[in-house]
Amino acid sequence: MKKLRWIIPLFAILIAGGLIILNGMKIENPTLAGCDIIEITASRVYEGSSKDVMISAPNGDTYYINRGLEAGLTIDDVKKKILNKKVILHLPRIMYDKMTSKHIAHISTKTKVIYSEYK
């Protein structure tokens, strides 16, 4: 029984660590100051899981508008607006500002906003 004493504290540490990591990955109410801004050419637009609008860059990087189809976007409309055009993506930083997510908080061309989560 003495050999198993370490299991409960180890389990508690693993659970706490997992919760800290998950908390660092939350994206709630993104702001301009909390995002990295990049420019890509949208080479592909398609539906992902959970009604996401997926946007791919020529280098293979893929970004998503979380539940974009539920927010009123359509794949055809987004394709018409951005396919093979340069777009500006605002990507929230996660993991306590150490990483940039693939979640699109704001997307625009040079002249038109396509989608925004900013309030």
C-alpha distances in whole Angstrom, upper triangle without the diagonal:
4,5,5,7,10,11,12,15,16,16,18,20,21,23,24,26,27,29,30,32,33,35,36,38,39,43,45,48,49,52,54,53,49,51,52,55,56,59,59,61,60,60,58,57,55,53,49,46,46,50,50,53,52,54,54,56,58,55,53,51,50,50,50,51,48,50,53,54,53,55,58,59,60,59,63,64,61,63,66,65,63,63,64,65,63,61,59,56,54,50,47,45,41,38,40,43,42,43,45,45,47,47,51,52,55,58,61,64,67,69,66,63,61,58,57,54,55,56
4,5,5,8,10,12,13,14,16,18,19,20,22,24,25,26,28,29,31,32,34,35,37,39,43,44,48,49,51,53,52,48,50,51,54,55,58,58,60,59,60,58,57,56,53,50,47,47,51,50,53,52,54,54,56,57,55,52,50,50,50,50,51,48,50,53,55,54,55,59,59,60,60,63,64,61,63,66,65,63,63,64,65,63,61,59,55,53,49,47,44,41,37,38,42,40,41,44,44,46,47,51,51,55,57,61,64,66,68,66,63,61,58,56,53,55,56
4,6,7,9,11,13,13,15,17,18,19,21,22,23,25,27,28,29,31,33,34,35,37,41,43,47,47,50,52,50,47,48,48,52,53,56,55,58,57,57,55,55,53,51,47,45,45,49,48,51,50,52,51,53,54,52,49,47,47,47,47,49,46,48,51,53,52,54,57,57,58,57,61,62,59,60,64,63,61,61,62,62,60,58,56,53,51,47,45,42,39,35,37,40,38,39,42,42,44,45,49,49,53,55,59,62,64,66,64,61,59,56,55,52,53,55
4,5,6,8,10,10,12,14,15,16,18,20,21,22,24,26,27,28,30,31,33,35,38,40,44,44,47,49,48,44,45,46,50,50,53,53,56,54,55,53,52,50,48,44,42,42,45,45,48,47,49,49,51,52,50,47,45,45,45,45,46,43,45,48,50,49,50,54,54,55,54,58,59,56,58,61,60,58,58,59,60,58,56,54,50,48,45,42,40,36,33,35,38,36,37,40,39,41,42,46,47,50,53,56,59,61,63,61,58,56,53,52,49,50,52
4,6,7,8,9,11,12,14,15,17,18,19,21,23,24,26,27,29,30,32,34,37,39,43,43,46,48,46,43,44,45,49,50,53,53,56,55,55,54,53,51,49,45,42,42,46,45,48,47,49,49,51,53,50,48,46,45,45,45,46,43,45,48,50,49,50,54,54,55,55,59,59,57,58,61,60,58,58,60,60,58,56,54,50,48,44,41,39,35,32,33,37,35,36,39,39,41,42,45,46,50,52,56,59,61,63,61,57,56,53,51,48,49,50
4,6,6,6,9,10,11,12,14,16,16,18,20,21,22,24,26,27,29,31,35,36,40,40,43,45,43,40,41,42,46,47,50,50,52,51,52,50,50,48,46,42,40,40,43,43,45,44,46,46,48,50,47,45,42,42,42,42,43,41,42,46,48,47,48,51,51,53,52,56,56,54,55,59,57,55,55,56,57,55,52,50,47,45,41,38,36,32,29,30,33,32,33,36,36,38,39,42,43,47,49,53,56,58,60,58,54,53,50,48,45,46,48
4,6,5,6,9,10,10,12,14,15,16,18,20,21,22,24,26,27,29,33,35,38,39,41,44,42,39,40,41,44,45,48,48,50,49,50,48,47,46,43,40,37,37,40,40,43,42,44,44,46,48,45,43,41,40,40,39,41,38,40,43,45,44,45,49,49,50,49,53,54,51,53,56,55,53,53,54,55,53,50,49,45,43,39,37,34,31,28,29,32,31,32,35,34,36,37,40,41,45,47,51,54,56,58,56,52,51,48,46,43,45,46
4,5,5,6,9,10,11,12,14,15,17,18,20,21,23,24,26,27,31,33,36,37,40,42,41,37,39,40,44,45,48,48,50,49,50,48,47,45,43,39,37,36,40,39,42,42,44,44,46,48,46,43,41,40,39,39,40,37,39,42,44,42,44,47,48,49,49,53,53,51,52,56,54,52,53,54,54,53,50,48,44,42,39,36,34,30,27,28,32,31,31,34,33,36,36,40,40,44,46,50,53,55,57,55,51,50,47,45,42,43,44
4,5,5,6,9,10,10,12,14,15,16,18,20,21,23,25,26,30,31,35,36,38,40,39,35,37,38,42,43,46,47,49,48,49,48,47,45,43,39,37,36,40,39,42,41,43,43,45,47,45,42,40,39,38,38,39,37,38,42,44,43,44,47,47,49,49,52,53,50,52,55,54,52,52,53,53,51,49,47,43,41,37,34,32,28,25,26,29,28,29,32,32,35,35,39,39,42,45,49,52,54,56,54,50,49,46,44,41,42,43
4,5,5,6,9,10,10,12,14,15,16,18,20,21,23,25,29,31,34,34,37,39,37,34,35,36,40,41,44,44,47,46,46,45,44,43,41,37,35,34,38,37,40,39,41,41,42,44,41,39,37,36,36,36,37,35,37,40,42,41,42,46,45,47,46,50,51,48,49,53,51,49,50,51,51,49,46,44,41,39,35,32,30,26,23,24,27,26,27,30,30,32,33,36,37,41,43,47,50,52,54,52,48,47,44,42,39,40,42
4,5,5,6,9,10,11,12,14,15,16,18,20,21,23,27,29,32,33,36,38,37,33,34,36,39,40,43,43,45,44,45,43,42,40,38,35,32,32,35,34,37,37,39,39,41,43,41,38,36,35,34,34,35,32,34,37,39,38,39,43,43,44,44,48,48,46,47,51,50,48,48,49,49,48,45,43,39,37,34,31,29,25,22,24,27,26,27,29,29,31,31,35,35,39,41,45,48,50,52,50,47,45,42,40,37,39,40
4,5,5,6,9,10,11,12,14,15,16,18,20,22,25,27,30,31,34,36,35,31,33,34,38,39,42,43,45,44,45,44,42,41,39,35,32,32,35,34,37,37,39,40,41,44,41,39,36,35,34,34,35,32,34,37,39,38,39,42,43,44,44,48,48,45,47,51,49,47,48,49,49,47,45,42,39,36,33,30,28,24,21,22,26,25,26,29,28,30,31,34,34,38,41,44,47,49,51,49,46,44,41,39,36,37,38
4,5,5,6,8,10,11,12,14,15,17,19,20,24,26,29,30,32,34,33,29,31,32,36,37,40,41,43,42,43,42,41,40,38,34,32,32,35,34,37,36,38,38,39,42,39,37,34,34,33,33,34,31,33,36,39,38,38,42,42,44,43,47,47,44,46,49,48,46,46,48,47,45,43,40,37,34,31,28,25,22,18,20,23,22,23,26,26,29,29,33,33,36,39,43,46,48,50,48,44,43,40,38,35,36,37
4,5,5,6,9,10,11,12,14,15,17,19,23,25,28,28,31,33,32,28,29,31,34,35,38,38,41,40,41,39,38,37,35,31,29,29,32,31,34,33,35,35,36,39,36,34,31,31,30,30,31,29,31,34,36,35,36,40,39,41,40,44,45,42,43,47,45,43,44,45,45,43,40,38,35,33,29,26,24,20,17,19,22,21,22,24,24,26,27,30,31,35,37,41,43,46,48,46,42,41,38,36,33,35,36
4,5,5,6,9,10,11,12,14,16,17,21,22,26,27,30,32,31,27,29,30,33,35,38,38,41,39,40,39,37,36,34,30,27,27,30,29,32,32,34,35,36,39,37,34,32,30,29,29,30,27,29,32,34,33,34,37,37,39,39,43,43,40,42,45,44,42,43,44,44,42,40,38,34,32,28,25,23,20,17,19,22,21,22,24,23,26,26,29,29,33,36,39,43,45,46,44,41,39,36,34,31,33,34
4,5,5,6,9,10,11,12,15,16,20,21,24,25,28,30,29,25,27,29,32,34,37,37,40,39,41,39,38,37,35,31,29,28,31,30,33,32,34,35,36,39,37,35,32,31,29,29,30,27,29,32,34,33,34,37,38,40,40,43,43,40,42,46,44,42,43,44,44,42,39,37,33,31,27,24,22,18,15,16,20,20,21,23,23,25,25,29,28,32,35,39,42,44,45,43,40,39,35,33,30,31,32
4,5,5,6,9,10,11,13,15,18,21,24,24,26,29,27,24,25,26,30,31,34,35,38,37,38,37,36,35,33,29,27,27,30,29,31,30,32,32,34,36,34,32,29,28,27,27,28,26,28,31,34,33,33,37,37,38,38,42,42,39,41,44,42,40,41,42,42,39,37,34,31,28,25,22,20,16,13,14,17,17,18,20,20,23,23,27,27,31,33,37,40,42,44,42,38,37,34,32,29,30,32
4,5,5,6,9,10,11,13,17,19,22,23,25,28,27,23,24,25,28,30,33,33,36,34,35,34,33,32,30,26,24,23,27,25,28,27,29,30,31,34,32,29,27,26,25,24,25,23,25,28,30,29,30,34,34,35,35,39,39,36,38,41,40,38,38,39,39,38,35,33,29,27,23,21,19,15,12,14,17,17,17,19,18,21,21,24,25,29,31,35,38,40,42,40,36,35,32,30,27,29,30
4,5,5,6,9,10,11,15,16,20,21,23,26,25,21,23,25,28,30,33,33,36,35,36,35,33,32,30,26,24,23,26,25,28,28,29,30,32,35,33,31,28,26,25,24,25,22,24,27,29,28,29,32,32,34,35,38,38,35,37,41,39,37,38,40,39,37,34,32,28,26,23,20,18,14,12,13,17,17,17,19,18,21,20,24,24,27,30,34,37,39,41,38,35,34,30,28,25,26,28
4,6,5,6,9,10,14,16,19,19,22,24,23,19,21,22,26,28,31,32,35,34,36,34,33,32,31,27,26,25,27,26,28,28,29,30,31,34,32,30,27,26,24,24,25,22,25,27,30,29,29,33,33,35,35,39,38,35,37,41,39,37,38,39,38,36,33,31,27,24,21,18,16,12,9,10,14,14,15,17,17,20,20,23,23,26,29,33,36,38,39,37,34,33,30,28,25,25,27
4,5,5,7,9,13,15,19,18,21,23,22,18,19,20,24,25,28,29,32,31,32,31,30,29,28,24,23,22,25,23,25,25,26,27,28,31,29,27,23,22,21,21,22,20,23,25,28,27,28,31,31,33,32,36,36,33,35,38,36,34,35,36,35,33,31,28,25,22,19,16,14,10,7,9,12,12,12,14,14,17,17,20,21,24,27,30,33,35,37,35,32,31,28,26,23,24,26
4,5,5,7,10,13,16,17,20,22,21,18,19,20,23,25,28,28,31,30,31,30,28,27,25,22,20,19,22,20,23,23,24,26,27,30,28,26,23,21,20,19,20,17,20,22,25,24,25,28,28,30,30,34,33,31,33,36,34,32,33,35,34,32,29,27,24,21,18,15,14,10,8,11,14,14,13,15,13,16,15,19,19,23,25,29,32,34,36,34,30,29,26,24,21,22,24
4,5,6,9,11,14,15,17,20,19,16,17,19,23,25,28,29,32,30,32,31,29,29,27,24,22,21,23,22,24,24,26,27,28,32,30,28,25,23,21,20,20,18,20,23,26,24,24,28,28,31,31,34,34,31,33,36,34,33,34,36,35,33,29,27,23,21,17,14,13,9,8,9,12,13,14,15,14,17,16,19,18,22,25,28,32,34,35,33,29,29,25,23,20,21,22
4,6,9,11,14,13,16,18,17,13,14,16,20,22,25,26,29,28,30,29,28,28,26,24,22,22,24,21,23,23,24,25,26,29,27,26,22,21,19,19,19,18,20,23,26,25,25,28,28,30,30,34,33,30,32,35,33,31,32,33,33,30,27,25,21,18,15,12,10,6,4,6,9,10,10,12,11,15,14,17,17,20,23,26,30,31,33,31,28,27,24,22,19,20,22
4,6,10,13,12,15,17,17,13,13,15,18,20,23,23,26,25,27,26,25,24,23,20,19,18,20,18,20,19,21,22,23,26,25,23,19,18,16,15,16,14,17,19,22,22,22,25,25,27,27,30,30,27,29,32,30,28,29,30,30,28,25,22,19,16,13,10,9,5,5,8,10,10,9,10,9,11,11,14,14,18,20,24,27,29,31,29,26,25,21,20,17,18,20
4,6,10,10,13,16,16,12,13,16,19,20,23,24,27,26,28,26,25,24,22,20,18,17,19,17,19,19,21,23,24,28,26,24,21,19,16,15,15,13,15,17,21,20,19,23,23,25,26,29,28,26,28,31,29,27,29,31,30,28,24,22,18,16,13,10,10,7,8,10,11,13,12,12,10,12,11,13,13,17,19,23,26,29,30,28,24,23,20,17,14,16,17
4,7,7,10,13,13,10,11,13,16,18,21,22,24,23,26,24,22,22,21,19,18,16,17,15,17,17,19,21,22,26,25,23,20,18,14,13,12,10,13,15,18,18,16,20,20,23,23,27,26,23,25,28,26,24,26,28,27,25,21,19,15,13,10,7,8,7,10,11,11,14,12,11,9,11,9,10,9,13,16,20,23,25,26,24,20,20,16,14,11,12,14
4,6,9,13,13,11,12,15,17,20,23,24,26,25,28,27,24,24,22,21,20,18,18,17,18,20,21,23,25,29,28,27,23,21,17,15,14,12,14,15,19,17,16,19,20,23,24,27,26,24,27,29,26,26,28,30,28,26,23,20,17,14,12,9,11,10,13,13,13,16,15,14,13,14,11,12,10,13,17,20,24,26,26,24,20,20,16,13,10,10,11
4,7,10,11,10,11,15,16,19,22,23,26,25,28,27,24,25,23,22,22,19,19,18,19,20,21,24,25,29,29,27,24,22,18,16,14,13,15,15,19,17,15,19,19,23,24,27,25,23,26,28,25,24,27,29,27,25,22,19,16,13,12,10,12,12,15,15,15,18,17,15,14,15,12,12,9,12,15,18,22,23,24,21,18,18,14,11,7,7,8
4,7,8,6,7,11,13,16,18,20,23,22,25,25,23,23,23,21,22,20,20,17,18,19,19,21,22,26,26,25,21,19,16,15,13,13,15,15,19,18,16,19,19,22,23,26,24,21,24,26,23,22,25,27,25,22,19,16,13,9,9,6,9,10,14,13,12,15,14,12,11,13,10,10,7,9,13,16,19,21,22,19,16,16,13,10,7,6,9
4,5,5,7,10,12,15,18,20,23,23,26,26,25,26,25,24,25,23,23,20,20,21,21,23,23,27,27,26,23,21,18,17,15,16,18,18,22,21,18,21,21,24,25,28,25,23,26,27,24,23,26,27,25,22,18,15,13,9,10,8,10,12,16,14,13,16,15,13,14,15,13,12,8,10,13,15,19,19,20,19,15,17,14,10,8,6,8
4,5,5,8,9,12,15,18,21,21,25,25,24,26,26,25,26,25,24,21,21,21,20,22,22,25,25,25,22,21,17,17,16,17,20,19,23,23,20,22,22,25,25,27,25,22,25,26,22,21,24,25,22,19,16,13,11,7,9,8,10,14,17,16,13,16,16,13,14,15,14,12,9,9,12,13,16,16,18,17,14,16,14,11,10,8,10
4,6,8,10,14,17,20,23,24,27,28,27,28,28,27,28,27,27,24,24,24,23,24,24,27,26,26,23,22,19,20,19,20,23,22,26,26,23,26,25,28,29,31,29,26,28,29,26,24,27,28,25,22,19,15,13,10,11,9,10,13,15,13,11,14,14,13,14,16,15,14,12,12,15,17,19,19,21,20,18,19,17,14,13,11,13
4,7,10,13,17,19,23,23,26,26,25,26,26,25,25,24,25,22,22,21,21,22,22,26,25,24,21,20,17,17,17,17,20,20,24,24,22,25,24,27,27,30,28,25,27,29,26,24,27,27,25,22,19,15,13,9,8,6,6,9,12,10,8,11,11,10,11,14,12,12,10,12,15,17,20,21,22,21,18,19,17,14,12,11,13
4,6,10,13,16,19,19,22,23,22,23,24,22,23,23,23,19,19,19,18,19,19,22,21,21,17,17,14,15,14,15,19,18,22,23,21,23,22,24,24,27,25,22,24,26,23,21,23,24,21,18,15,12,9,6,5,4,6,9,13,12,9,11,10,8,9,11,10,9,8,9,12,14,17,18,20,19,16,17,15,12,12,11,14
4,7,10,13,17,17,20,21,21,23,24,23,24,24,24,20,19,18,17,17,16,19,18,19,15,15,13,15,15,17,21,20,24,25,22,25,23,25,25,27,25,22,23,25,22,20,22,22,20,16,14,10,8,6,5,6,7,10,14,13,10,11,10,7,9,10,11,10,10,11,12,14,16,17,19,19,17,17,16,14,14,14,17
4,7,10,14,15,18,19,19,22,23,22,24,25,24,20,18,17,15,16,14,17,17,18,15,15,13,14,15,17,21,19,23,24,22,23,21,24,23,25,23,19,21,22,19,17,19,19,16,13,10,7,6,5,6,9,10,14,17,17,14,15,13,10,11,11,12,10,10,9,10,11,13,13,16,16,14,15,14,13,14,14,17
4,7,10,12,15,17,17,20,22,21,24,24,23,20,18,16,13,13,11,14,14,15,12,13,11,14,15,18,21,19,23,25,23,24,21,23,22,23,22,18,19,21,18,15,16,16,14,10,8,6,5,7,8,11,12,16,19,19,16,16,14,11,12,11,12,11,12,11,10,11,12,12,16,16,15,15,15,15,16,17,20
4,7,9,12,15,16,19,21,21,24,25,24,20,17,16,12,12,10,12,12,14,12,13,12,14,16,19,22,20,22,25,23,24,21,22,20,21,20,16,17,18,15,12,13,12,10,7,6,4,6,9,11,14,16,19,22,23,20,20,17,14,15,13,14,12,14,12,10,10,9,10,14,14,14,14,15,16,18,18,22
4,6,9,11,13,16,19,19,22,24,22,19,16,13,10,9,6,8,9,11,10,10,10,13,15,18,21,19,21,24,23,23,20,20,18,19,18,15,14,16,14,10,11,10,8,5,6,7,8,11,12,16,18,20,23,25,22,22,18,15,15,13,14,12,15,13,11,11,10,12,15,15,15,14,16,17,19,20,24
4,6,9,11,15,18,19,22,24,22,19,15,13,9,8,6,7,10,11,11,11,12,14,16,19,22,19,21,24,23,23,19,19,16,17,17,13,12,13,12,8,8,6,5,4,6,9,10,14,15,19,21,24,27,28,25,25,22,18,18,15,16,14,17,15,12,12,10,12,15,15,15,14,16,18,21,22,26
4,6,7,11,14,15,19,21,19,16,12,10,6,6,5,7,10,10,10,10,10,12,13,17,19,16,18,21,20,20,16,15,13,14,13,10,9,11,10,6,5,5,6,6,7,10,10,14,15,19,21,23,26,28,26,26,22,19,17,14,15,13,16,14,11,11,11,13,16,15,15,13,14,17,20,21,25
4,7,10,14,15,19,21,19,17,13,11,7,6,5,6,9,9,10,10,11,13,15,19,20,18,19,23,22,22,18,17,13,14,15,12,10,12,12,9,6,5,8,9,11,13,14,18,18,22,24,25,28,30,28,28,24,21,19,16,17,16,19,18,15,15,14,17,19,18,18,16,18,20,23,25,28
4,7,10,12,16,18,16,14,10,8,6,5,7,8,11,10,10,9,10,11,13,16,17,15,16,20,20,19,16,14,10,11,13,10,8,11,12,9,6,8,10,12,12,15,15,18,18,21,24,25,28,30,28,28,24,21,19,15,16,15,18,18,15,16,15,19,20,19,18,16,17,20,22,24,28
4,7,9,13,15,13,10,7,6,5,7,9,12,14,12,12,10,10,10,11,14,14,12,12,16,16,15,12,10,7,9,10,7,6,10,10,9,7,10,11,13,12,15,14,17,17,20,23,24,27,29,28,28,24,21,18,14,14,13,16,16,13,14,15,18,20,18,16,13,14,17,19,22,25
4,6,10,12,10,9,6,5,7,9,12,14,16,14,14,11,11,10,11,13,12,11,11,14,15,15,12,10,6,9,11,9,8,12,13,12,11,13,15,17,16,18,17,19,19,21,24,24,27,30,28,29,25,22,19,15,15,14,17,17,15,17,18,22,23,20,19,15,15,18,20,23,26
4,7,9,7,6,5,6,9,11,15,17,19,16,15,12,11,9,10,11,10,9,8,12,13,13,11,9,7,10,12,11,11,15,16,15,14,17,18,20,18,20,18,20,19,21,23,24,26,29,28,28,25,22,18,15,14,14,17,18,16,19,20,24,25,22,20,16,16,18,19,22,25
4,7,6,5,6,6,9,11,15,18,19,15,14,11,10,8,9,9,9,10,10,12,14,15,13,12,10,14,16,14,14,18,18,17,16,19,20,21,19,20,18,19,18,19,21,21,23,26,26,26,22,20,16,13,12,14,16,18,17,20,22,25,26,24,21,18,17,19,19,22,25
4,6,6,9,9,13,15,18,21,21,18,17,13,13,10,11,9,9,11,11,12,14,16,15,14,13,17,18,17,18,21,22,20,20,23,24,24,22,23,20,21,19,20,22,21,23,26,26,26,23,21,17,14,13,15,17,19,19,23,25,28,29,26,24,20,18,20,19,23,25
4,5,9,11,15,17,21,24,24,21,19,16,14,11,10,8,6,9,9,9,12,14,13,14,14,17,18,17,19,22,22,21,22,25,25,26,23,23,20,21,19,19,22,21,23,25,26,26,23,21,17,15,13,15,16,19,19,22,25,29,29,26,23,20,17,18,17,21,23
4,7,9,13,16,20,23,24,21,19,15,14,10,9,7,5,6,5,7,9,11,10,10,10,14,15,14,16,18,19,18,19,22,23,23,21,22,19,20,19,20,22,22,24,27,27,27,24,22,18,15,13,14,16,17,17,20,22,26,26,23,20,17,15,16,16,20,22
4,6,10,13,16,19,20,17,16,12,10,6,6,5,4,5,6,8,10,11,10,10,10,14,14,12,14,17,17,16,16,19,20,20,18,18,15,16,15,16,19,19,22,24,24,24,21,18,15,12,10,10,13,14,14,17,20,23,24,21,18,15,13,14,14,18,20
4,7,10,13,17,18,16,14,10,8,5,5,7,7,5,7,10,10,11,8,8,7,11,11,9,10,14,13,12,13,16,16,17,14,15,13,15,14,17,19,20,23,25,24,25,21,18,15,12,10,10,12,13,12,14,16,20,21,18,15,12,11,13,14,18,20
4,7,10,13,15,12,10,7,6,4,7,9,10,9,10,13,14,15,12,11,9,12,13,10,11,14,14,12,12,14,15,15,14,15,13,14,14,16,19,19,22,25,23,23,20,17,14,10,10,10,13,13,12,15,16,20,21,19,17,14,13,15,16,19,22
4,7,10,12,10,8,6,5,6,8,11,13,11,13,16,16,16,13,13,10,12,13,9,9,13,12,9,9,11,12,12,10,12,10,13,13,16,18,20,23,25,23,23,19,16,14,10,10,9,13,13,11,13,14,17,19,17,15,13,13,15,17,19,23
4,7,8,6,6,4,6,9,12,14,16,15,17,20,20,20,17,16,13,15,16,12,11,15,14,11,10,10,12,12,11,13,12,15,14,17,19,20,23,26,23,23,19,16,14,11,12,12,16,15,13,15,15,18,21,19,18,16,16,18,20,22,26
4,5,5,5,6,8,11,14,17,20,18,20,23,22,23,19,19,16,17,18,14,13,16,15,11,10,9,10,10,10,12,11,14,14,18,19,21,24,26,23,23,19,16,15,12,14,13,17,16,14,15,14,17,20,19,18,17,17,19,21,23,27
4,5,7,9,12,15,18,21,23,21,23,26,26,26,22,22,18,19,20,17,15,17,17,13,11,9,11,11,12,14,15,18,18,21,22,24,27,29,26,25,22,19,18,15,18,17,20,20,17,18,17,19,22,22,21,20,21,23,25,27,30
4,6,9,12,15,19,21,24,23,25,28,27,28,25,24,21,22,23,20,18,21,20,16,15,13,14,14,15,16,15,18,17,20,21,22,24,27,24,23,19,17,17,14,17,17,21,21,18,20,19,21,24,24,24,22,23,24,26,27,31
4,6,10,13,17,19,21,20,22,25,25,26,23,22,19,21,22,19,17,20,20,16,15,14,16,15,15,17,15,18,17,20,20,21,23,26,24,22,19,16,15,12,15,16,20,20,18,20,20,22,25,24,23,21,22,23,25,27,30
4,7,10,14,16,19,18,21,23,23,24,21,21,18,21,21,18,17,20,19,16,15,15,15,14,14,14,12,15,13,16,17,18,20,22,20,19,15,13,12,9,12,13,16,17,15,18,18,21,24,23,21,19,19,20,21,23,27
4,7,11,13,15,15,17,20,20,21,18,18,15,18,19,15,15,18,18,14,14,14,15,15,13,14,12,14,12,15,16,17,19,22,20,19,15,13,11,7,9,10,14,15,14,16,17,20,23,21,19,17,17,18,19,21,25
4,7,9,12,12,15,17,16,18,15,16,14,17,17,14,14,18,16,13,14,15,15,14,12,12,9,10,9,12,14,15,17,20,18,18,14,11,8,5,6,7,10,11,11,14,16,19,21,19,17,14,13,14,15,17,21
4,6,9,8,11,13,13,15,12,13,12,15,15,12,14,17,16,14,14,16,16,16,13,13,10,11,10,12,14,15,18,20,19,20,16,13,10,6,5,6,9,11,10,14,16,19,21,18,16,13,11,12,13,16,19
4,6,5,9,10,9,11,10,11,11,15,14,11,13,16,15,14,15,18,17,17,13,13,10,11,10,12,15,16,19,21,20,21,18,15,11,9,6,5,7,9,9,12,15,19,19,17,13,11,8,9,10,13,16
4,5,8,9,9,12,11,13,13,17,16,14,16,19,18,17,18,21,21,20,17,17,13,13,12,12,15,15,18,20,20,21,18,15,12,10,7,7,9,11,12,16,19,22,23,20,16,14,11,11,10,14,16
4,5,5,6,9,9,11,12,15,15,14,16,19,18,18,19,22,22,22,19,19,16,16,15,16,19,19,22,24,23,25,22,19,15,13,11,11,12,13,14,17,20,24,24,21,17,14,12,12,12,15,17
4,5,5,7,6,8,9,13,12,10,13,16,15,15,16,20,19,19,16,17,14,15,15,16,19,20,23,25,24,26,22,19,16,14,11,10,11,11,12,14,17,21,21,17,14,11,9,10,11,14,16
4,5,5,5,6,8,11,11,10,13,15,15,16,17,20,21,21,19,20,18,19,19,20,23,23,27,28,28,29,26,23,20,17,14,13,14,15,15,17,19,23,22,19,16,13,11,13,14,17,19
4,5,7,9,11,14,14,14,17,19,18,19,20,24,24,24,21,22,20,20,20,20,23,24,26,28,28,29,27,24,21,18,15,15,15,16,16,19,22,25,24,21,18,15,12,14,13,17,18
4,6,9,12,14,13,12,16,17,16,17,19,23,22,22,19,19,17,17,18,18,22,23,26,27,26,28,26,23,20,18,14,13,12,13,14,16,19,22,21,17,14,12,9,10,10,14,15
4,7,10,12,10,11,14,15,15,16,18,22,21,22,19,20,19,19,20,21,25,26,29,30,29,31,29,25,22,20,17,15,15,15,15,16,18,22,20,17,14,11,10,12,13,16,17
4,7,9,7,7,10,12,11,13,14,18,18,19,16,17,16,17,18,20,24,25,28,30,29,30,27,24,21,18,15,13,14,13,12,14,16,19,18,15,12,9,8,11,13,16,18
4,5,5,6,9,10,11,12,13,17,17,19,17,19,18,20,21,23,26,27,30,32,31,32,29,26,23,19,17,16,17,16,14,16,17,21,20,16,15,11,11,15,17,20,22
4,6,5,6,9,10,11,10,14,15,17,16,18,17,20,20,23,26,27,30,32,31,31,28,25,22,18,17,15,17,16,14,16,16,20,20,17,16,12,13,16,18,21,24
4,6,5,6,9,10,10,14,15,17,16,19,19,22,23,25,29,30,33,35,34,34,31,27,25,21,20,18,20,19,16,16,17,20,20,17,16,13,14,18,21,23,26
4,5,5,6,9,10,14,14,16,15,17,17,20,21,24,28,29,33,34,32,34,30,27,24,21,19,17,18,16,14,14,14,17,16,13,13,10,12,15,18,21,23
4,5,5,6,8,11,11,13,11,14,14,16,18,21,24,26,29,31,29,30,27,23,21,18,16,14,15,13,11,11,11,15,15,12,11,8,10,13,16,19,21
4,5,5,5,9,10,12,12,15,15,18,20,23,26,28,31,33,31,32,28,24,22,19,18,16,18,16,13,13,13,16,16,14,14,11,13,17,19,22,25
4,6,6,9,10,13,13,16,17,20,22,25,28,31,34,36,33,34,31,27,25,22,21,18,20,17,14,13,12,15,15,13,14,11,14,18,21,23,25
4,6,9,8,10,10,13,14,17,19,23,26,28,32,33,31,32,29,25,23,20,19,16,17,14,11,9,8,12,11,9,10,8,11,15,18,20,22
4,6,5,7,7,10,12,15,17,21,24,26,29,31,28,29,26,22,21,17,17,14,16,13,10,9,7,11,12,10,11,9,11,15,18,20,23
4,5,8,9,13,14,18,19,23,25,27,31,32,30,30,27,23,22,18,18,16,18,16,13,12,11,14,15,14,14,12,15,18,21,23,26
4,7,9,13,15,18,20,24,26,28,31,33,30,30,27,24,22,19,20,18,20,18,14,13,11,14,16,15,16,15,17,20,23,25,28
4,6,10,12,16,18,22,24,27,30,32,29,29,26,22,22,19,19,16,19,16,12,10,8,10,12,12,13,12,15,18,21,23,26
4,7,10,13,16,19,22,25,28,29,26,26,23,20,19,17,18,15,17,14,10,9,7,8,11,12,13,12,15,17,20,21,24
4,6,10,12,16,19,22,25,26,23,24,21,17,17,14,14,11,13,10,7,6,5,7,10,10,10,9,11,13,16,17,20
4,7,10,13,16,19,22,23,20,21,18,15,15,13,13,10,11,8,6,5,6,8,10,10,9,10,11,11,14,15,18
4,6,10,12,15,19,20,17,18,15,12,11,10,9,6,8,6,5,7,9,11,13,12,10,10,10,10,12,13,16
4,7,10,13,16,17,14,16,13,10,10,9,8,6,6,5,6,9,12,13,15,14,11,12,10,9,10,10,14
4,7,9,13,14,11,13,10,6,6,6,6,5,6,7,9,12,15,17,19,18,15,14,13,11,11,12,15
4,6,10,11,8,11,9,6,6,8,7,7,7,9,12,15,18,20,22,20,17,17,14,12,11,11,14
4,7,7,5,7,6,4,6,9,9,11,10,13,15,18,21,23,25,23,21,21,18,16,14,15,17
4,5,5,6,5,6,6,10,10,12,12,16,18,21,24,26,28,26,23,23,20,18,16,17,19
4,5,5,6,8,9,13,13,16,16,19,22,25,28,29,32,30,27,27,24,22,20,20,22
4,6,8,10,11,15,15,18,17,20,23,26,29,30,32,31,27,27,25,22,20,20,21
4,6,7,10,14,14,16,15,18,20,23,26,26,29,28,25,25,23,20,18,18,20
4,7,10,13,15,17,17,20,22,25,27,28,30,30,27,27,25,23,21,21,24
4,6,10,12,14,15,17,19,22,24,26,28,27,25,24,22,21,19,20,23
4,7,9,10,12,14,15,18,21,22,25,24,21,21,19,17,16,17,20
4,5,8,10,13,14,17,20,22,24,23,20,19,17,16,15,16,19
4,6,9,12,12,16,18,20,23,21,18,17,15,15,14,16,20
4,6,9,10,14,17,20,21,19,16,15,12,12,11,13,17
4,6,7,10,14,16,18,15,12,11,9,8,9,11,15
4,7,10,14,16,17,15,11,11,8,6,5,7,11
4,7,10,13,13,11,8,8,6,4,6,7,11
4,7,10,11,9,6,6,5,6,9,11,14
4,6,7,6,4,5,7,8,12,13,16
4,5,5,6,7,10,12,16,16,19
4,6,8,10,13,14,18,17,20
4,7,10,13,14,18,17,19
4,6,9,11,15,15,17
4,6,7,11,11,14
4,7,11,12,15
4,7,9,12
4,5,8
4,6
4
